[in-house]
């Protein structure tokens, strides 16, 4: 899929998945707090930030379910 066809949400999600999956080793509480912080972003980058936050929330849920 060409990058131009992706929404800002998808770009943010895929960026974090590629670059920051190493953070999966952090506690699920830290990942959850990070995800919530990204979801609260306002302004022109909000949709990109929401994609990033959603991925961090997924990591938190995965981490919590493994415990």
N, C-alpha and C positions, 0 to 999 in steps of 0.2 A: 504494500500500500504506500503510495506516495505521501510524503509528509504534508503536502498541501491539502490532501484530502482529510486529514485528521482534524478533529475539533481541538480547541485549547485544552479541554479536560483530558482528552486522550494523549495529547503531547505531554502534559504534566505527569500523568500516570505512568506512561512508558519511560519518561526520563528518570523518574525516581526508581522504577523497577530496575533499570539498567545500572544506575549510578550508586544507589543507596541501599541495595538489598543486603549489604553487609551489616546494616543496622538491625537486621532481624535478630542479632545476638543480644540486643538490648532488652531490658525488661519490658513486658507488655504495657506497664503503666507509663513508661517513658514514650513508647511508640504511640500510645493512645493520646497522650498530652500533645505530642507533636502533630498528630493528625488533626486534632481539634483546633490547634492553633492555625494550621493551614486552611482549614475550612472556614475560619472566621475572617479571612482576608476580604477586603472590600476594594472596589476600584477596577481599573482596567485589566489587572492581572488576576482577578478573582476566580475566573473559570479555570485557568491554568493551575492556580493554587489549590483549588478544590480537587483536581485530579491527583495532585501530589498528596493532599491530605487523605483522600480515599485510600490510596495505596498504603499509607502508614497505618490507617485503621485496620486494613486487611492484615497487615503484618502483626499488629497487636492481637487481633482475634486468633490468628493462627498460633501465635506464641502462647496465648492463654489456654488454648485448647490442647496444646501438647503437654501441659503441666498436670 
